[in-house]
Amino acid sequence: MPPSTHPVIDALFARRSANARMLAGPGPDETQLRLIVEAASRAPDHGRIVPFRFLALADTARDRLADLLGAATREMMPDAPEEEIQRAREKAHQGPCLVGVLARIDADHPKIPASDQWLAVGCALENLVLAVQALGFAAAIRSGRFLETEAFRHGFGLGPNEHFVSIVAIGTTQDWPPAKPKPALDTVFGIWNG
Ligand SMILES: Cc1cc2nc3c(=O)[nH]c(=O)nc-3n(C[C@H](O)[C@H](O)[C@H](O)COP(=O)(O)O)c2cc1C
């Protein structure tokens, strides 16, 4: 990490993923969560299409979420052993606060390519996790093929242009996983001389 230069730069360098299984309370309260989502929605968004939205997954809906995760796993792996189903179901109960990140992509938009819309969703996701950490919490992003299963899509009533991008578990952790290696600057930065 470079010497401290600016709080935003510091926050970017300090961001890291938590392990969802290691997240405990407290999570953000409602005011904090609203701030986190508002910060997320400040993402750059070509055409101001707002291709993202966020769903706080209520504690009272965790059993229902577990059912959907179990059903999604069965759909992907009809012969999955019961332990596999249980592992999937447990994710509904990991982390004191769960937020769904959803995309609505207009593939036929006359001006804004779908790729730009997806990038706006990615920016919103990054904003979200940065805001989580700025408030002193930790975030774990979860995604996977289960999000595109019929069981999951139907369970959340997704429209044909909608995609459930990830479930972000938010909480507090004393047990951060080791920092992940990051690309050396020279491998991602060059100069185009024409
Ligand atoms: C769209 C997206 C989906 C992700 N899905 C998962 C996931 O399913 N499981 C997981 O452990 N991490 C997931 N991650 C987090 C990455 O694994 C993590 O960012 C990467 O390992 C780098 O670690 P860091 O975030 O600590 O820098 C996801 C990240 C993104 C951007």
The ligand as an SDF file (V2000), in Angstrom:
LIG
                    3D

 31 33  0  0  0  0  0  0  0  0999 V2000
  -19.3430   -9.8570   -9.5920 C   0  0  0  0  0  0  0  0  0  0  0  0
  -18.5410  -10.5130   -8.4910 C   0  0  0  0  0  0  0  0  0  0  0  0
  -18.9280  -11.7350   -7.9880 C   0  0  0  0  0  0  0  0  0  0  0  0
  -18.2140  -12.3470   -6.9550 C   0  0  0  0  0  0  0  0  0  0  0  0
  -18.6450  -13.5620   -6.4790 N   0  0  0  0  0  0  0  0  0  0  0  0
  -17.9640  -14.1510   -5.4900 C   0  0  0  0  0  0  0  0  0  0  0  0
  -18.3700  -15.4160   -4.9750 C   0  0  0  0  0  0  0  0  0  0  0  0
  -19.3420  -15.9940   -5.4190 O   0  0  0  0  0  0  0  0  0  0  0  0
  -17.6440  -15.9700   -3.9800 N   0  0  0  0  0  0  0  0  0  0  0  0
  -16.5550  -15.3480   -3.4720 C   0  0  0  0  0  0  0  0  0  0  0  0
  -15.9220  -15.8910   -2.5550 O   0  0  0  0  0  0  0  0  0  0  0  0
  -16.1480  -14.1430   -3.9160 N   0  0  0  0  0  0  0  0  0  0  0  0
  -16.8190  -13.5410   -4.9120 C   0  0  0  0  0  0  0  0  0  0  0  0
  -16.4220  -12.3160   -5.3730 N   0  0  0  0  0  0  0  0  0  0  0  0
  -15.3010  -11.6290   -4.7130 C   0  0  0  0  0  0  0  0  0  0  0  0
  -13.9910  -11.9490   -5.4030 C   0  0  0  0  0  0  0  0  0  0  0  0
  -13.6890  -13.2930   -5.2400 O   0  0  0  0  0  0  0  0  0  0  0  0
  -12.9080  -11.0670   -4.7730 C   0  0  0  0  0  0  0  0  0  0  0  0
  -13.1790   -9.7190   -5.0530 O   0  0  0  0  0  0  0  0  0  0  0  0
  -11.5260  -11.4240   -5.3000 C   0  0  0  0  0  0  0  0  0  0  0  0
  -11.1330  -12.6810   -4.8250 O   0  0  0  0  0  0  0  0  0  0  0  0
  -10.4610  -10.4160   -4.8750 C   0  0  0  0  0  0  0  0  0  0  0  0
  -10.4230  -10.3000   -3.4820 O   0  0  0  0  0  0  0  0  0  0  0  0
  -10.6490   -8.9070   -2.7690 P   0  0  0  0  0  0  0  0  0  0  0  0
  -12.0920   -8.4880   -3.0190 O   0  0  0  0  0  0  0  0  0  0  0  0
  -10.3720   -9.1650   -1.3130 O   0  0  0  0  0  0  0  0  0  0  0  0
   -9.7110   -7.9170   -3.3760 O   0  0  0  0  0  0  0  0  0  0  0  0
  -17.0950  -11.6990   -6.4090 C   0  0  0  0  0  0  0  0  0  0  0  0
  -16.6920  -10.4560   -6.9310 C   0  0  0  0  0  0  0  0  0  0  0  0
  -17.4020   -9.8640   -7.9620 C   0  0  0  0  0  0  0  0  0  0  0  0
  -16.9590   -8.5240   -8.4990 C   0  0  0  0  0  0  0  0  0  0  0  0
  1  2  1  0
  2  3  1  0
  2 30  2  0
  3  4  2  0
  4  5  1  0
  4 28  1  0
  5  6  2  0
  6  7  1  0
  6 13  1  0
  7  8  2  0
  7  9  1  0
  9 10  1  0
 10 11  2  0
 10 12  1  0
 12 13  2  0
 13 14  1  0
 14 15  1  0
 14 28  1  0
 15 16  1  0
 16 17  1  0
 16 18  1  0
 18 19  1  0
 18 20  1  0
 20 21  1  0
 20 22  1  0
 22 23  1  0
 23 24  1  0
 24 25  2  0
 24 26  1  0
 24 27  1  0
 28 29  2  0
 29 30  1  0
 30 31  1  0
M  END
$$$$
